[in-house]
Amino acid sequence: MAIFKPFKAVRPTSDKAHLVASRPYDVLNSSEAKIEASGNEFSFLRVIKPEIELSDDINPYEYVVYEKGASFYEELKSSGILLQDSKPCFYVYRLTMGDRSQTGIAGCCHFEEYYSGKIKKHELTRMVKEEDRVKHVDVLNANAEPVFFSYRARASIDLQLKEIVSTASEYDFVAEDGIRHELWIVRDEKYISNLVNSFKEVPALYVADGHHRTAAAARVGQVRKDRNPKHTGDEEYNYFLSVLFSDQELEIYDYNRVVKCLNGFSEADFLSQLEKRCSLIKESADPIKPCQKGEFSVYLNKIWYSFSFVTENYDHDPIKNLDVSLLTHHVLESLLGVIDQRKDDRIDFVGGIRGLEELERRVDSGEMEIAFALFPVSMEELLAVADAGKIMPPKSTWFEPKLRSGLFVHELK
């Protein structure tokens, strides 16, 4: 059973939604966010990355930074740019990138289901990033950005969402990156009741994107519960902002690797050692994109190589069977000596949405020596890993399109 409830969203007026909505906090660094928010006094980046309003040398984790974000949020509300709905609602959210759309529903999940394992994860969090989001939620007294969850598709939920999106939307705009965003407000009590009951039949939810936000929201809920001697379980701090998409709505992109050095190997020796572990398919001066599970590409000294993992390397273990795990074990660890990808500064990660050209650029510039392109993890693989209670290697999944921040906020008071 998944607890999923409506809430009174704080959200922008329809004419300002396209100005308020911003990319999420973790896809931009501070300088990029400052440039993106420039000239837009309503940008929600000023709430979720408030260091852009302070001096360039400010530590983004100082308390004054979080206070600045809370102050700007209050300004948006006092000026009437953000208003709160008078009754709890669900919010159906559709994103369209090119010829592909994905439709989900925004509401609130219960923090205790994260600790009980009903909300399942597939990645570890970094404590510094988790602490950052804890402070942000606590000072703002709100979940400013939704987490991105998935669930195994159910016909009853699909049917209701289809009916809702057949009506006129509240928001409909195309952001500067070309992604179309549409939002429907679900006020009808019949739909709300049916959706609540439908999600009660969903056995588990899965964190797709937003592991740090999820962990932070759960920690804030637990702390406030422990500090409240009159805790009833109905307080808003028990819940956190989530957007739920069925597994059939989502597409995972590849998450690729670039490495600074060959760990003492010459290029010829490295390739020779690699061929002992994997099968060389072909080489080319043109980019080679892996076209099926079990294949990966290597870019080295302006040449692309296509390899496949040998069949006997596969295992029934949902982690060992991942291409990213096979690359980690047979190449990154055993050949390049990269043991801890979360901490080793010789390795970096490039979302597949940037294309193979970005891998070439990073290597050709001399910043990195070698790049690896992977076939994307599937939703089936992600769910299997989470169901087994296991953790994927770092940076295994990249979801697009990204949810915009600022279209709905959940206050904890």
Secondary structure, DSSP 4 states (H G I P E B T S, - for coil): ---EE-B--EEE-TTTHHHH-B--GGGS-HHHHHHHHTT-TT-THHHHSGGGGS-TT--TTSHHHHHHHHHHHHHHHHTTSEEE-SS-BEEEEEEEETTEEEEEEEEEEETHHHHHTSEE--S---HHHHHHHHHHHHHHTEE-S-EEEEE---HHHHHHHHHHTTS--SEEEE-TTS-EEEEEEE--HHHHHHHHHHHHT---EEEEE-HHHHHHHHHHHHHHHHH-TT--S-SGGGEEEEEEEEGGG--EEPEEEEES--TT--HHHHHHHHHHHEEEEEEESS-----STTEEEEEETTEEEEEEE-GGG--SSTTTTSHHHHHIIIIIITTT----TTT-TTEEEEEGGG-HHHHHHHHHTTS-SEEEEEPPPPHHHHHHHHHTT--PPSS--EESSPPPBSS-BEE--
